[in-house]
Amino acid sequence: MKSMRKIQGDRTGLEQLVKWVGLVGLVVMLGLLYVWQQVQTRDLKRDILQFEQRRVLLIKENSILSVQVSRLSDQVAVKAKAMDMFALSYPAVGQVVAMTTAPQNDAVAYVPVGDGPETGESTTAALSLVSISISHLNKSD
């Protein structure tokens, strides 16, 4: 009978030890889970701040680009830049423009005459042929 009690006493002590080890393991696991959660929260907050800063920069860049697009899409500015870049000019009053066979390095373009208040003509009233040399553009290669 004593041997049975001794075995039962050992089992009871072993069971208590297992319970305590399990409880301590659970507390340690919950502590590690809390630390992991705090680290993840800190990382996410840092990412959110970085994304907000990036968003502000992109909004500023977008507004700058919108201004540039509106500035460059202004037809008067585009017309002035194109005429300056390709050395174009409107034919003078009474000037006759004769078209011959264009060499390989030349391009022929139709330019509307009377596109503005200075002439008083509509853009559909007449078209003028302009031949521009594009050979100087190929030399940059």
Protein Blocks (a to p, Z undefined) as FASTA:
>chain_A
ZZmmmmmmmmmmmmmmmmmmmmmmmmmmmmmmmmmmmmmmmmmmmmmmmmmmmmmmmmmm
mmmmmmmmmmmmpmklmmmmmmmmnopacddehiacddddddfkbccddddehiajknop
afklpccdddddfklmmmmZZ
